[in-house]
Amino acid sequence: MGAFVQETILDAGDGGTHTSDHPSESIFPHHERGIVSAASAQGARSPVRSVLSSLFVQVLIAAVLGVLVGHLWPGFGESLKPVGDGFIRLIKMVIAPLIFCVVVVGIAKAGDMRSVGRIGLKALIYFEIVTTAALALGLIAGNVVQPGAGLNVDPSTLDTSGVEAKTEGEQMPGAADFVLHMIPESAVGAFADNELLQVLLLAVLFAAGLLHVGIDRAPQVFHFIEQAGEIIFKIIGYVMRLAPIAVFGSMAYLIGQYGLSSLSTYAKLIAACYGAAALFIIVLGVLMRVFTGLSLIRFVRFAREEFALAIGTASSECVMPRMMEKLERAGCRKEAVGLVVPTGYSFNLDGASIYLSLATLFMAQAVGVELTIGQQITVILVLILTSKGMAGVPGSAFIALSATASAVGVIPVAAVALILGADRIMDTMRVVTNLLGNCVATFIVSKWDGALDPAQAREVLATPEASAKALLSERTETEQAAAQDDERELTK
């Protein structure tokens, strides 16, 4: 694995790639420079070296090795959990300041607070419609497949201690508590607790104040935030070199703890969840084509490294910074990306919505309870509320399922324990669907608000591999130019 990491000179992730002030250019500008072509960069290395230098290939190899280690030596595989967790923590530690910098710089350069309100309102409308559709799709899949039928489980025999350990005694906040929680008790606390919605609110207010004062009257403040964003992207570039090792540890832990046999135990539930998610992704592709004229398949090819990493680590947060960069590269304006993506991590959990509604039906069927149409509508209404407060709450899926079972009144709450064995297996479905849902939301909301450059988007997505390599070349050239500047400074 060390060799793979040493080869990862690509994807330095420093975030700034362009020098133009065009809205669709990169979030943080850099000095003028020539761009090394992808073709010349590829020609300088052997075919094998070129393939192994791809983060996508490294992540795939690491995932396969992790599965083998977890299967052959499950005890050792379980012990590798801190490897994956450490990588996710390294990324999460810079997400809050990154969101702050991106939003402040984006709004300040746009110079229009009214567009912020429009984008935010349109995003929330879109999120509500799409997540409700995802909940309904989960119920439809549950009624068609009947994943829990015939299990005839006695709720009194279930051990609920595992659910209590997962939830850590937490409860899903109510509507009022959720709104109040969006307001930080202190500016420092929002960053310290990594509360993205609180950081987003603080960033919008700070940008509004900066616009009111005027960038020309506070240039040092604006340039400090802009340059801080560049530094954060540089840090992300360093951390991303550890991605293959993180995927190896995460996959070894998953297989070591749960084993491949768990796949057959919950086969019908897994098939129903993944089948519903696949259908939902097709719907997302149709929506993206209808509203923006762009291809979701081409975007996935353009961002395939980020999707592979999200799957390997079972976390969509760890790719948030790089995905934001690629969305902007694909024509979405910086303020739209900065507002829609972090908000979607709390309000647009499409994969989680499919899973929750389907899992609720699974629990009812497993204990022999047949839900009426009215009770299933109640399930959707309850989950519309509970699913919005899931981000950042330990064991949130189990809390939401418990709250839903209590609200319906006929499903024993103890039945939530049935989901323990399958929950971790659903991570891939949830992560991919959530991530795709937020990317599509960014494109559609950007188009809706006139914050999408269709020409740039079509150009980038028409040749996704070449566009990704061009982005790599620009990042590499930036690092080389910075290193040369440092050398010149030292020789003076």
C-alpha positions as CSV (number, residue, x, y, z in Angstrom):
1,M,0.0,0.0,0.0
2,G,2.9,2.4,0.7
3,A,3.9,2.2,-3.0
4,F,0.4,3.3,-4.0
5,V,0.5,6.2,-1.7
6,Q,3.9,7.3,-2.9
7,E,2.6,7.2,-6.4
8,T,-0.3,9.5,-5.6
9,I,1.1,12.8,-6.8
10,L,-2.2,13.5,-8.5
11,D,-5.2,15.2,-6.9
12,A,-3.2,17.4,-4.6
13,G,-6.5,19.1,-3.9
14,D,-5.2,22.6,-3.5
15,G,-8.5,23.9,-4.7
16,G,-7.4,26.8,-6.9
17,T,-7.1,26.1,-10.5
18,H,-7.8,29.2,-12.5
19,T,-6.9,32.9,-12.5
20,S,-10.0,34.3,-14.1
21,D,-12.8,36.0,-12.1
22,H,-15.4,34.4,-14.3
23,P,-18.2,33.0,-12.0
24,S,-17.6,29.5,-13.2
25,E,-13.9,29.6,-12.5
26,S,-12.3,27.9,-9.5
27,I,-13.1,29.0,-6.0
28,F,-9.7,30.5,-5.2
29,P,-7.5,32.1,-7.8
30,H,-3.8,31.6,-8.4
31,H,-1.1,33.4,-10.2
32,E,-0.8,33.2,-14.0
33,R,0.9,30.0,-15.3
34,G,1.1,27.7,-18.2
35,I,-0.9,24.5,-18.0
36,V,0.8,21.2,-18.7
37,S,-1.3,19.1,-21.0
38,A,-2.6,15.8,-19.9
39,A,-1.2,14.1,-22.9
40,S,2.4,15.2,-22.2
41,A,2.1,14.2,-18.6
42,Q,0.9,10.8,-19.5
43,G,3.6,10.3,-22.1
44,A,6.4,10.9,-19.5
45,R,5.6,7.7,-17.6
46,S,5.2,4.1,-18.4
47,P,1.7,2.6,-18.9
48,V,1.8,0.6,-15.7
49,R,3.1,3.6,-13.7
50,S,0.4,5.8,-15.3
51,V,-2.4,3.3,-14.3
52,L,-1.1,2.9,-10.7
53,S,-0.8,6.7,-10.3
54,S,-4.6,6.9,-10.6
55,L,-6.3,7.4,-7.3
56,F,-9.3,5.5,-8.7
57,V,-7.2,2.4,-9.4
58,Q,-5.4,2.7,-6.1
59,V,-8.7,2.8,-4.2
60,L,-10.0,-0.2,-6.1
61,I,-6.9,-2.2,-5.3
62,A,-7.0,-1.2,-1.7
63,A,-10.6,-2.2,-1.4
64,V,-9.9,-5.7,-2.8
65,L,-7.0,-6.2,-0.5
66,G,-9.1,-5.0,2.4
67,V,-11.9,-7.5,1.6
68,L,-9.3,-10.3,1.4
69,V,-7.6,-9.4,4.7
70,G,-11.0,-9.0,6.5
71,H,-12.2,-12.4,5.2
72,L,-9.0,-14.3,5.8
73,W,-8.0,-12.7,9.1
74,P,-11.2,-11.2,10.6
75,G,-9.6,-10.4,13.9
76,F,-6.9,-8.3,12.3
77,G,-9.4,-6.8,9.9
78,E,-11.5,-5.5,12.8
79,S,-8.4,-4.0,14.4
80,L,-7.9,-1.8,11.4
81,K,-11.0,0.4,12.1
82,P,-8.9,3.3,13.4
83,V,-7.1,3.5,10.0
84,G,-10.3,4.5,8.2
85,D,-11.7,6.5,11.1
86,G,-8.5,8.5,11.3
87,F,-8.6,9.5,7.6
88,I,-12.2,10.6,7.9
89,R,-11.3,12.7,11.0
90,L,-8.4,14.3,9.1
91,I,-10.9,15.4,6.4
92,K,-13.6,16.5,8.8
93,M,-11.3,18.7,10.7
94,V,-11.0,21.1,7.8
95,I,-14.5,20.9,6.4
96,A,-16.0,23.6,8.7
97,P,-13.3,26.2,7.9
98,L,-13.4,25.3,4.2
99,I,-17.2,25.8,4.0
100,F,-16.8,29.2,5.8
101,C,-14.1,30.3,3.3
102,V,-15.9,29.0,0.2
103,V,-19.2,30.7,1.1
104,V,-17.8,34.0,2.2
105,V,-15.5,34.3,-0.9
106,G,-18.3,33.1,-3.2
107,I,-20.9,35.6,-1.8
108,A,-18.4,38.4,-1.6
109,K,-17.4,38.0,-5.3
110,A,-21.0,37.7,-6.4
111,G,-21.8,40.9,-4.5
112,D,-25.5,40.0,-4.2
113,M,-27.1,38.8,-1.0
114,R,-30.5,38.4,-2.7
115,S,-29.1,35.5,-4.8
116,V,-28.2,33.8,-1.6
117,G,-31.7,33.9,-0.4
118,R,-33.0,32.7,-3.8
119,I,-30.6,29.8,-4.0
120,G,-31.3,28.7,-0.4
121,L,-35.1,28.8,-0.8
122,K,-35.0,26.9,-4.2
123,A,-32.6,24.3,-2.7
124,L,-34.9,23.7,0.3
125,I,-38.0,23.3,-2.0
126,Y,-36.1,20.9,-4.2
127,F,-34.8,18.9,-1.2
128,E,-38.3,18.5,0.2
129,I,-39.8,17.3,-3.0
130,V,-37.0,14.8,-3.8
131,T,-36.6,13.3,-0.3
132,T,-40.4,12.8,-0.1
133,A,-40.2,11.0,-3.4
134,A,-37.4,8.8,-2.0
135,L,-39.4,7.9,1.1
136,A,-42.4,6.9,-1.1
137,L,-40.1,4.9,-3.4
138,G,-38.8,3.0,-0.3
139,L,-42.4,2.1,0.7
140,I,-43.3,1.0,-2.8
141,A,-40.2,-1.3,-2.9
142,G,-41.1,-2.7,0.5
143,N,-44.6,-3.5,-0.5
144,V,-43.5,-5.2,-3.8
145,V,-40.5,-7.2,-2.5
146,Q,-41.9,-7.9,1.1
147,P,-38.3,-8.3,2.5
148,G,-39.5,-9.2,6.0
149,A,-42.4,-11.5,5.1
150,G,-42.3,-15.0,6.6
151,L,-39.7,-14.2,9.3
152,N,-42.3,-14.4,12.2
153,V,-40.0,-12.8,14.8
154,D,-41.1,-12.6,18.4
155,P,-40.2,-9.0,19.5
156,S,-39.8,-10.2,23.1
157,T,-36.9,-12.3,22.2
158,L,-34.9,-9.4,20.6
159,D,-31.9,-7.9,22.4
160,T,-32.1,-4.1,22.2
161,S,-28.8,-3.4,23.9
162,G,-27.1,-3.1,20.6
163,V,-29.5,-0.3,19.5
164,E,-28.9,1.5,22.8
165,A,-25.2,1.3,22.2
166,K,-25.6,2.7,18.7
167,T,-27.8,5.7,19.7
168,E,-25.7,6.5,22.9
169,G,-28.9,7.7,24.6
170,E,-29.5,10.4,22.0
171,Q,-32.9,11.5,20.7
172,M,-33.9,13.1,17.4
173,P,-34.5,16.8,17.9
174,G,-38.0,18.2,17.4
175,A,-38.7,20.9,14.8
176,A,-38.1,23.8,17.2
177,D,-35.0,22.3,18.7
178,F,-33.7,21.6,15.1
179,V,-34.1,25.2,14.1
180,L,-32.5,26.5,17.3
181,H,-29.7,24.1,16.9
182,M,-28.8,25.8,13.6
183,I,-27.9,28.9,15.6
184,P,-24.5,28.5,17.3
185,E,-24.1,29.4,20.9
186,S,-20.7,30.8,19.9
187,A,-18.8,31.3,16.7
188,V,-16.0,29.2,18.0
189,G,-18.4,26.4,19.1
190,A,-19.7,26.0,15.6
191,F,-16.3,25.2,14.3
192,A,-15.2,23.2,17.3
193,D,-18.3,20.9,17.0
194,N,-18.1,20.7,13.2
195,E,-21.7,21.8,12.9
196,L,-22.0,22.5,9.2
197,L,-25.4,24.3,9.3
198,Q,-24.1,26.6,12.0
199,V,-21.0,27.3,10.1
200,L,-23.0,28.0,7.0
201,L,-25.2,30.5,8.8
202,L,-22.2,32.2,10.3
203,A,-20.6,32.4,6.9
204,V,-23.7,33.9,5.2
205,L,-23.9,36.5,8.0
206,F,-20.2,37.3,7.8
207,A,-20.4,37.7,4.0
208,A,-23.4,40.0,4.4
209,G,-21.4,42.1,6.8
210,L,-18.4,42.2,4.6
211,L,-20.5,43.3,1.6
212,H,-22.1,46.0,3.7
213,V,-18.7,47.3,4.8
214,G,-17.3,46.9,1.3
215,I,-14.4,44.7,0.2
216,D,-12.4,47.8,-0.7
217,R,-12.6,49.0,2.9
218,A,-11.6,45.6,4.3
219,P,-9.3,44.1,1.7
220,Q,-7.1,42.4,4.3
221,V,-10.0,40.5,5.7
222,F,-11.2,39.3,2.3
223,H,-7.7,38.3,1.1
224,F,-7.0,36.5,4.4
225,I,-10.2,34.3,4.0
226,E,-9.4,33.7,0.3
227,Q,-5.8,32.7,1.1
228,A,-6.9,30.6,4.1
229,G,-9.1,28.6,1.6
230,E,-6.1,27.9,-0.6
231,I,-4.2,26.6,2.4
232,I,-7.1,24.4,3.4
233,F,-7.2,22.9,0.0
234,K,-3.5,22.3,0.2
235,I,-4.0,20.4,3.5
236,I,-6.7,18.3,1.9
237,G,-4.3,17.4,-0.9
238,Y,-1.8,16.1,1.7
239,V,-4.5,14.0,3.4
240,M,-5.9,12.6,0.2
241,R,-2.6,10.8,-0.4
242,L,-3.6,8.5,2.5
243,A,-6.9,7.6,0.8
244,P,-5.9,4.1,-0.4
245,I,-4.7,3.2,3.1
246,A,-8.0,4.5,4.6
247,V,-10.0,2.4,2.1
248,F,-8.0,-0.7,2.9
249,G,-8.6,-0.3,6.6
250,S,-12.3,0.5,6.2
251,M,-13.0,-2.5,4.0
252,A,-10.9,-4.9,6.2
253,Y,-12.9,-3.7,9.3
254,L,-16.3,-4.1,7.5
255,I,-15.6,-7.7,6.3
256,G,-13.8,-8.6,9.5
257,Q,-16.6,-7.6,11.8
258,Y,-19.7,-8.6,9.7
259,G,-18.3,-11.2,7.4
260,L,-19.5,-12.1,3.9
261,S,-22.1,-14.4,5.4
262,S,-24.2,-11.4,6.6
263,L,-25.0,-10.6,2.9
264,S,-27.1,-13.8,2.6
265,T,-28.8,-13.3,6.0
266,Y,-30.5,-10.1,4.8
267,A,-30.5,-10.9,1.1
268,K,-34.1,-9.7,0.4
269,L,-33.7,-6.5,2.3
270,I,-30.4,-5.7,0.7
271,A,-31.8,-6.5,-2.8
272,A,-34.8,-4.3,-2.1
273,C,-32.7,-1.3,-0.9
274,Y,-30.1,-1.5,-3.6
275,G,-32.8,-2.0,-6.3
276,A,-34.8,1.0,-5.1
277,A,-31.6,3.1,-4.9
278,A,-30.7,2.1,-8.5
279,L,-34.2,3.1,-9.7
280,F,-33.9,6.4,-7.8
281,I,-30.5,7.1,-9.4
282,I,-32.1,6.6,-12.8
283,V,-34.7,9.1,-11.9
284,L,-32.0,11.5,-10.8
285,G,-30.3,11.1,-14.2
286,V,-33.6,11.9,-16.0
287,L,-34.1,15.0,-13.8
288,M,-30.6,16.2,-14.5
289,R,-31.0,15.6,-18.3
290,V,-34.5,17.3,-18.4
291,F,-33.6,20.4,-16.3
292,T,-30.0,20.9,-17.3
293,G,-29.4,19.0,-20.5
294,L,-26.4,17.3,-18.8
295,S,-25.5,13.6,-18.4
296,L,-25.3,12.2,-14.9
297,I,-23.2,9.2,-16.3
298,R,-20.6,11.6,-17.6
299,F,-20.5,13.5,-14.4
300,V,-20.0,10.2,-12.5
301,R,-17.1,9.4,-14.8
302,F,-15.7,12.9,-14.2
303,A,-15.9,12.4,-10.4
304,R,-15.3,8.7,-10.3
305,E,-12.3,9.0,-7.9
306,E,-14.5,10.8,-5.4
307,F,-17.3,8.2,-5.6
308,A,-14.8,5.3,-5.3
309,L,-13.3,6.9,-2.2
310,A,-16.8,7.6,-0.7
311,I,-17.8,3.9,-1.2
312,G,-14.5,2.6,0.2
313,T,-14.6,4.7,3.4
314,A,-18.5,4.6,3.7
315,S,-18.4,8.4,4.1
316,S,-19.6,11.1,1.8
317,E,-18.2,13.8,4.0
318,C,-14.6,12.8,3.3
319,V,-15.1,13.8,-0.4
320,M,-17.1,16.9,0.2
321,P,-14.2,19.4,-0.5
322,R,-13.1,17.7,-3.7
323,M,-16.6,17.2,-4.9
324,M,-17.3,20.9,-4.4
325,E,-14.3,21.7,-6.5
326,K,-15.4,19.4,-9.3
327,L,-18.9,20.8,-9.3
328,E,-17.6,24.2,-9.7
329,R,-15.3,23.0,-12.4
330,A,-18.3,21.5,-14.1
331,G,-19.9,25.0,-14.4
332,C,-21.8,25.6,-11.1
333,R,-21.1,29.0,-9.7
334,K,-19.1,29.1,-6.4
335,E,-21.9,30.6,-4.2
336,A,-24.4,27.9,-5.4
337,V,-21.9,25.1,-4.7
338,G,-21.1,26.6,-1.3
339,L,-24.7,26.9,-0.2
340,V,-26.4,23.8,-1.8
341,V,-23.8,21.1,-1.0
342,P,-23.4,21.6,2.8
343,T,-27.1,22.2,3.2
344,G,-27.9,19.0,1.3
345,Y,-25.8,17.0,3.8
346,S,-28.6,17.7,6.4
347,F,-31.7,18.2,4.2
348,N,-31.2,16.0,1.2
349,L,-30.4,12.5,2.4
350,D,-32.0,10.6,-0.4
351,G,-30.3,7.3,0.2
352,A,-31.1,7.4,3.9
353,S,-34.8,8.2,3.1
354,I,-35.1,5.1,0.9
355,Y,-33.5,3.0,3.6
356,L,-35.6,4.3,6.5
357,S,-39.0,3.8,4.8
358,L,-38.1,0.4,3.5
359,A,-36.6,-0.7,6.9
360,T,-39.8,0.4,8.6
361,L,-41.8,-1.9,6.4
362,F,-39.2,-4.7,6.9
363,M,-39.7,-4.4,10.7
364,A,-43.4,-4.5,10.5
365,Q,-43.4,-7.6,8.1
366,A,-40.8,-9.4,10.3
367,V,-43.0,-9.2,13.4
368,G,-46.2,-10.0,11.5
369,V,-47.8,-6.5,11.4
370,E,-49.5,-5.5,8.2
371,L,-49.6,-1.7,7.8
372,T,-52.6,0.0,6.3
373,I,-52.3,2.7,3.6
374,G,-53.0,5.3,6.3
375,Q,-50.3,3.9,8.6
376,Q,-47.8,4.0,5.7
377,I,-48.7,7.6,5.0
378,T,-48.0,8.2,8.7
379,V,-44.6,6.6,8.2
380,I,-43.8,9.0,5.4
381,L,-44.9,12.1,7.4
382,V,-42.9,11.1,10.4
383,L,-39.8,10.3,8.4
384,I,-40.1,13.7,6.5
385,L,-39.5,15.3,9.9
386,T,-37.1,12.9,11.5
387,S,-34.8,12.4,8.5
388,K,-34.0,16.2,8.4
389,G,-32.2,16.0,11.8
390,M,-30.2,12.9,11.2
391,A,-26.8,14.5,10.3
392,G,-24.3,14.4,13.1
393,V,-26.6,12.4,15.5
394,P,-25.1,9.1,16.7
395,G,-27.1,6.1,15.6
396,S,-29.6,8.5,13.8
397,A,-31.1,5.8,11.6
398,F,-32.0,3.8,14.7
399,I,-33.5,6.8,16.5
400,A,-35.5,7.7,13.4
401,L,-36.8,4.1,13.1
402,S,-37.7,4.0,16.8
403,A,-39.5,7.3,16.5
404,T,-41.4,6.1,13.5
405,A,-42.4,2.8,15.1
406,S,-43.7,4.7,18.2
407,A,-45.7,7.1,16.0
408,V,-47.3,4.4,14.0
409,G,-48.2,2.6,17.2
410,V,-48.5,-1.0,16.0
411,I,-44.8,-1.8,15.4
412,P,-42.9,-2.9,18.5
413,V,-39.9,-0.5,19.1
414,A,-37.8,-3.6,19.9
415,A,-38.1,-4.6,16.3
416,V,-35.5,-1.9,15.5
417,A,-32.9,-4.5,16.7
418,L,-33.6,-6.5,13.6
419,I,-31.8,-3.9,11.5
420,L,-28.5,-4.0,13.5
421,G,-27.0,-6.7,11.3
422,A,-28.0,-5.1,8.0
423,D,-27.4,-1.4,8.8
424,R,-23.6,-1.3,8.0
425,I,-24.2,-3.2,4.7
426,M,-26.5,-0.4,3.6
427,D,-23.8,2.2,3.9
428,T,-22.7,1.9,0.3
429,M,-26.2,2.5,-1.0
430,R,-26.8,5.4,1.3
431,V,-23.5,7.1,0.6
432,V,-23.7,6.8,-3.2
433,T,-27.3,7.9,-3.3
434,N,-26.9,10.8,-0.9
435,L,-23.8,12.0,-2.8
436,L,-25.4,11.7,-6.2
437,G,-28.5,13.4,-4.9
438,N,-26.6,16.4,-3.7
439,C,-24.6,16.7,-6.9
440,V,-27.7,16.6,-9.0
441,A,-29.4,19.1,-6.6
442,T,-26.4,21.5,-7.1
443,F,-26.7,21.3,-10.9
444,I,-30.5,21.7,-10.9
445,V,-30.7,24.5,-8.4
446,S,-27.8,26.3,-10.2
447,K,-29.6,26.0,-13.5
448,W,-32.8,27.2,-11.8
449,D,-31.2,30.3,-10.4
450,G,-29.0,31.0,-13.5
451,A,-25.9,30.1,-11.6
452,L,-24.8,27.4,-14.1
453,D,-22.6,27.9,-17.1
454,P,-24.1,25.3,-19.6
455,A,-21.3,25.7,-22.1
456,Q,-18.6,25.0,-19.6
457,A,-20.5,22.1,-18.1
458,R,-21.0,20.5,-21.5
459,E,-17.4,21.0,-22.4
460,V,-16.1,19.4,-19.2
461,L,-18.5,16.5,-19.2
462,A,-18.2,15.8,-22.9
463,T,-14.7,14.4,-22.2
464,P,-14.8,13.6,-18.4
465,E,-11.5,11.7,-18.3
466,A,-9.7,14.4,-20.2
467,S,-11.2,17.1,-18.0
468,A,-10.2,15.2,-14.8
469,K,-6.6,14.8,-16.2
470,A,-6.5,18.5,-17.1
471,L,-7.5,19.3,-13.5
472,L,-4.7,17.0,-12.3
473,S,-2.2,18.8,-14.6
474,E,-3.3,22.2,-13.3
475,R,-2.9,21.0,-9.7
476,T,0.5,19.5,-10.5
477,E,1.7,22.6,-12.3
478,T,0.6,24.8,-9.4
479,E,2.6,22.7,-7.0
480,Q,5.7,22.9,-9.2
481,A,5.3,26.6,-9.6
482,A,5.0,27.1,-5.8
483,A,8.1,24.9,-5.3
484,Q,10.1,27.0,-7.8
485,D,8.9,30.2,-6.0
486,D,10.1,28.7,-2.7
487,E,13.5,27.8,-4.2
488,R,13.9,31.3,-5.6
489,E,13.1,32.8,-2.2
490,L,15.7,30.6,-0.5
491,T,18.4,31.5,-3.0
492,K,18.0,35.2,-2.5
